[in-house]
């Protein structure tokens, strides 16, 4: 999660905005599908699922939200794979 957030911040510094779209689209943008073909994030292939989404250790896609405050938050559903309960892991916490 920290690497993803750092990559999104680096992208924002380069382009003046965060990458947009769903998890897979954002990941593709950070992997080089951007105007400068710059790679902002290097991940092991096991860190993605079949649709190209960045997944947590329990194989659930991360929830990535860009806020009106020009910030980003990333959330894992946690071990039980359900968002919105006590075992969710967020960044920032």
C-alpha positions in Angstrom: 0.0 0.0 0.0 2.8 2.4 0.8 4.5 1.8 -2.6 1.2 2.3 -4.4 0.6 5.6 -2.5 4.2 6.7 -3.3 3.7 5.9 -6.9 0.5 7.8 -7.1 2.1 10.8 -5.4 5.0 10.7 -7.9 2.5 10.6 -10.8 0.7 13.6 -9.3 4.0 15.5 -9.1 4.8 14.7 -12.7 1.3 15.3 -14.3 -0.4 17.6 -11.7 -3.1 15.2 -10.9 -3.6 11.6 -9.7 -4.2 8.9 -12.2 -7.9 8.1 -12.5 -10.1 5.1 -13.3 -10.6 1.8 -11.6 -7.9 -0.2 -9.8 -6.7 -1.9 -13.0 -6.6 1.3 -15.0 -4.7 3.2 -12.3 -2.2 0.3 -12.1 -1.7 0.3 -15.9 -1.1 4.1 -15.8 1.5 3.7 -13.1 3.1 0.8 -15.1 3.7 3.0 -18.1 0.4 3.6 -19.9 0.9 7.4 -19.5 2.0 10.1 -21.9 5.7 9.9 -21.0 5.6 6.0 -20.8 7.2 6.4 -17.3 7.0 3.5 -14.8 6.0 4.8 -11.4 5.4 1.4 -9.8 7.2 -1.9 -10.1 5.3 -4.9 -8.8 5.7 -8.6 -8.8 3.2 -10.3 -11.2 1.6 -12.1 -8.2 0.5 -8.7 -6.9 -2.2 -8.5 -9.6 -5.2 -10.5 -10.5 -6.4 -11.7 -13.9 -8.0 -8.4 -14.7 -4.8 -6.4 -13.9 -6.0 -5.0 -10.5 -3.5 -4.6 -7.7 -4.5 -7.1 -5.0 -3.8 -7.4 -1.3 -2.2 -10.4 0.4 -5.6 -12.1 0.6 -6.1 -11.7 -3.2 -8.7 -9.0 -3.0 -8.3 -5.8 -5.1 -7.4 -2.7 -3.2 -9.9 0.1 -3.0 -8.3 3.3 -4.3 -10.1 6.6 -3.6 -9.0 10.0 -4.8 -10.5 12.7 -2.5 -11.6 16.3 -3.3 -8.9 17.4 -0.8 -6.3 16.3 -3.5 -5.3 13.3 -1.5 -5.6 9.5 -2.0 -6.5 6.7 0.3 -6.0 3.0 -0.2 -7.9 0.3 1.6 -7.5 -3.5 1.8 -10.6 -5.6 2.8 -8.4 -7.6 5.1 -8.2 -11.2 5.8 -12.0 -11.7 5.7 -12.2 -10.1 2.2 -15.1 -7.8 3.1 -14.9 -4.1 3.0 -16.4 -2.0 5.8 -15.5 -3.9 8.9 -12.9 -4.0 11.7 -10.2 -5.9 9.8 -9.9 -3.5 6.9 -6.4 -2.0 6.5 -6.2 1.6 5.3 -3.5 4.0 4.2 -3.6 6.5 5.7 -5.0 4.8 8.8 
